[in-house]
Amino acid sequence: MQSAAPRLVPDTSIWEVQSDGARVANVTSRPDGAEIVVTAEIFHRGRGATVTKPHRFADADAASSFVGDLVASFAYLGCQISRA
């Protein structure tokens, strides 16, 4: 399991979240001007639909805290998280 507090870098970062071998979500962070945008793309089993939730942060520290909490929540639920 990866650290629950990944540090974001100025590049785009992607984490893949799986449960029982099935993709549950992708979490992407990317710079957008002076901000960092973190997008959680949630996949619904059997429905083929996705829900995309973008969140904007003024700095990398705030975005890293959010991603760390999100990754920790998925890990708590028994999901496997890997850097894509």
Kinemage of the C-alpha trace (Angstrom):
@kinemage 1
@onewidth
@group {chain A} dominant
@subgroup {mainchain}
@vectorlist {calphas} color= white
{ca met a 1} P 0.000 0.000 0.000
{ca gln a 2} L 1.264 3.466 -0.820
{ca ser a 3} L 1.733 6.225 1.673
{ca ala a 4} L -1.495 7.911 2.707
{ca ala a 5} L 0.128 11.297 2.098
{ca pro a 6} L 1.519 11.400 -1.449
{ca arg a 7} L 3.422 14.569 -2.287
{ca leu a 8} L 2.327 16.234 -5.483
{ca val a 9} L 4.849 17.416 -7.996
{ca pro a 10} L 4.406 20.142 -10.636
{ca asp a 11} L 3.669 17.459 -13.247
{ca thr a 12} L 0.449 15.540 -13.718
{ca ser a 13} L 0.101 12.639 -11.266
{ca ile a 14} L -2.382 9.767 -11.569
{ca trp a 15} L -3.391 7.139 -9.011
{ca glu a 16} L -5.522 4.122 -9.923
{ca val a 17} L -7.842 2.710 -7.277
{ca gln a 18} L -9.002 -0.924 -7.511
{ca ser a 19} L -11.215 -3.149 -5.415
{ca asp a 20} L -11.236 -6.909 -5.984
{ca gly a 21} L -9.400 -6.368 -9.278
{ca ala a 22} L -11.957 -3.920 -10.659
{ca arg a 23} L -11.148 -0.263 -11.248
{ca val a 24} L -13.087 1.934 -8.837
{ca ala a 25} L -11.535 5.344 -9.468
{ca asn a 26} L -8.731 7.351 -10.964
{ca val a 27} L -7.389 10.339 -9.050
{ca thr a 28} L -5.489 12.857 -11.151
{ca ser a 29} L -3.668 15.998 -10.062
{ca arg a 30} L -2.403 18.527 -12.570
{ca pro a 31} L -1.219 22.112 -12.577
{ca asp a 32} L -3.593 24.684 -14.064
{ca gly a 33} L -1.975 28.083 -14.066
{ca ala a 34} L -1.223 29.008 -10.453
{ca glu a 35} L -3.626 26.340 -9.124
{ca ile a 36} L -3.582 22.567 -8.766
{ca val a 37} L -6.653 20.691 -10.012
{ca val a 38} L -7.398 17.293 -8.480
{ca thr a 39} L -9.986 15.220 -10.309
{ca ala a 40} L -11.559 12.072 -8.912
{ca glu a 41} L -13.140 9.956 -11.647
{ca ile a 42} L -15.440 7.363 -10.074
{ca phe a 43} L -16.467 4.258 -12.034
{ca his a 44} L -19.771 2.497 -11.374
{ca arg a 45} L -19.679 -1.288 -11.669
{ca gly a 46} L -22.009 -2.738 -14.254
{ca arg a 47} L -23.357 0.644 -15.346
{ca gly a 48} L -20.432 1.896 -17.378
{ca ala a 49} L -21.061 5.414 -16.112
{ca thr a 50} L -18.458 7.639 -14.547
{ca val a 51} L -18.721 10.632 -12.277
{ca thr a 52} L -15.953 13.215 -12.461
{ca lys a 53} L -15.404 15.575 -9.541
{ca pro a 54} L -12.776 18.314 -10.067
{ca his a 55} L -11.443 20.250 -7.076
{ca arg a 56} L -9.215 23.355 -7.315
{ca phe a 57} L -6.491 24.222 -4.796
{ca ala a 58} L -4.384 27.353 -4.464
{ca asp a 59} L -1.189 25.431 -3.714
{ca ala a 60} L 0.409 22.002 -3.784
{ca asp a 61} L 0.257 21.596 0.017
{ca ala a 62} L -3.546 21.931 0.096
{ca ala a 63} L -3.908 19.612 -2.902
{ca ser a 64} L -1.535 17.065 -1.325
{ca ser a 65} L -3.539 17.052 1.901
{ca phe a 66} L -6.748 16.435 -0.046
{ca val a 67} L -5.197 13.614 -2.116
{ca gly a 68} L -3.659 12.083 1.023
{ca asp a 69} L -7.044 12.005 2.744
{ca leu a 70} L -8.717 10.606 -0.363
{ca val a 71} L -6.099 7.852 -0.768
{ca ala a 72} L -6.312 7.008 2.954
{ca ser a 73} L -10.105 6.717 2.674
{ca phe a 74} L -9.858 4.318 -0.267
{ca ala a 75} L -7.216 2.276 1.595
{ca tyr a 76} L -9.440 2.149 4.693
{ca leu a 77} L -12.205 0.706 2.498
{ca gly a 78} L -9.834 -2.081 1.395
{ca cys a 79} L -8.970 -0.697 -2.035
{ca gln a 80} L -5.590 -1.063 -3.661
{ca ile a 81} L -3.972 2.193 -4.788
{ca ser a 82} L -1.149 2.381 -7.328
{ca arg a 83} L 0.532 5.197 -9.131
{ca ala a 84} L -0.333 4.982 -12.827
